[in-house]
Amino acid sequence: MRMDIIFRAAAVIFVGLMVAARGEDDPRVVAVLAADDTRIAAMTAADPVALAPLLSPDLRYSHSNGAVDTKASLLELIGGKATRYISYRPVERGVRFASPEIALEHGRAELVLEKDGKQTEATFLFLAVWRFEDGAWRFLEWQSARPPAPLAPASDRHGPAGR
């Protein structure tokens, strides 16, 4: 009985800390978002030298088109300039902590990409995983997807027969 009470109290405290850690006044959230801002600046500047220290050696970067990069291949992509991030604007961002060393950043961003001289504007939903390594937050995982197209109004989807 006593262990059950201790376990429940510990669970309540843990959940409370998890909820509290979501606020942007948490220094860890501020640090993760600052690292992400630095990553975005390095990627839009096409600067692999500035980007490299922000990336975990274990990076797995899954693009919305299904291509997957490692740290080495992402740095080559950014430095090669065949694909350029012309602009990257986070529209929504949130950070939660799976553990003291793992941050989950989620949100929506508007990008202008240039590939082989052709510019494309896109909105992406993303999940980024950051790991605290050697005293700094490092970019560990990236997964992005384009949001689904909005559904047409029900009356348009069903045509005259559906009315």
N, C-alpha and C positions, 0 to 999 in steps of 0.2 A: 504494500500500500504506500509506504513512505517513498520507495523508489519511483512508483508511478507518479506521485505528486512532483518529485524532483524532475523527472523526465518531462512532464507537462509544463512545468515552469521554465525549464530550459528551452523547450520548443517555442513557448510564447515569447521568450526573450529573443531567440534566434529569428523568428518571424518579424518581430518588432525591429530588430536591427536591419533585416533585409528591406523592409519597407522604408525605414529611415534613410538607408543608403541610396535610395532612388533620387533624392532631392539634389538639386544642383548646388546646394550649399555644402554638400559632402565634399571634402577635399579630394577624395578618390575620383568622384564624378568629374570634378573640375580638371583633374590631371588627365583622365582618359579623354575628355573632350578636347583638351589642349593638344594632346598627342595626335588626335584625329585631325584637328585643324592644321597641325604641322605636316601631317601626311598628305592632306588635300593640297596644301600649298606646294609641296615638293612634286606631287603628281601633275598639277596644272602648270608648274614651271618646267616640267619634263627634266627634272633634276635627280638622276639616280643616286648621286653622291649624298644629297640631303635626305633622300628616302631610305637608303640602306640601313642606317642605324635604328630606324623606327620599326623595321620588320624583324619578326622572329625568324631564326634559322629554319623553323618548322612551318613557315607560312604555306597555306593552301588558299589560293585566291580563285574562287569559282565565279566566272563571269556569267552574266545573264544569258549569253548565247551557248553556254555549256562548256566553253573552253576553261581549262584549269591551269593556273600558273603556280610555280614555286617562287621562293624568294629570288633565285637567280634568273628565272625566266621573266618574272615581272620587272625586275630591274633592267633587263635587256629590252623588254617591250617599251618601257618608259624612256630609256636612253636612245632607242632606235628611232623614235619619232614617227614611225609608220602609223602608229595609233597615238593620238594626242588627246588629252583631257583639256579642252579649251577652257571650260568653266565647270565648276562643281559647286552647287549650292545646296547645303543641307536645309531641308524645309522643316523636317521634324527629326528630333533625336532624343533618345532616352537611354539610360544606362542602368543596368541591374547587375548585381554581383552573384555569381554562382558559388564563389568562394572568395576568400580574401585576395587570391592571386588571379582570379578569372573574372573579367568584366564582359558583359554582353551588351553591345550597343546595337540599337535597332532604330530604324527610321525610314525616312523617305528623302530622296535627293533629286534635284534637277541637274542634268548634265548636258553639256554640249561636247560631243566627241567628234574627232576628225580621224577618219581612216582612209588612207590612200587618197588624200585630198578632198574627200567628201565629208561634209559636216552633217551630223545628225543630232537632233535634240531628243532627249529621252528623260523620262521620270522612272526612277527605280525605287523599289522597296529593298531594304538590305538588313542583314544581320552581320555584324562584325564582332569577332571575339578577340579580346585583348588579354595578354598574359603578363603579369608582373615578373620580369626577368632582369636579373642583375641590377636591381634598383630603378628600373624604368618600365613603363607600360610599352609592350611590343605588340604589333599587329600580327595576330596568329591565324585567323580564319576570316574569310569574306564569302558571303553568298548573297547574290542579288537576283532580282526578278522584276520584270516589268509588271505593273499592276494590270489586272484584267480590265478590258474595255467596259465602260458602263453599259448596263443593260438598257435596251430601248424600253420605253413605256409599255406596259402590258398590252395596251390597245394596239400598238404597232406590231408587237410580236405575234399576236394572234390573227391579225388581218380581219376582214369583215366577218368571217365565219365565227371568230372567237368573241364577237360582241353580243 
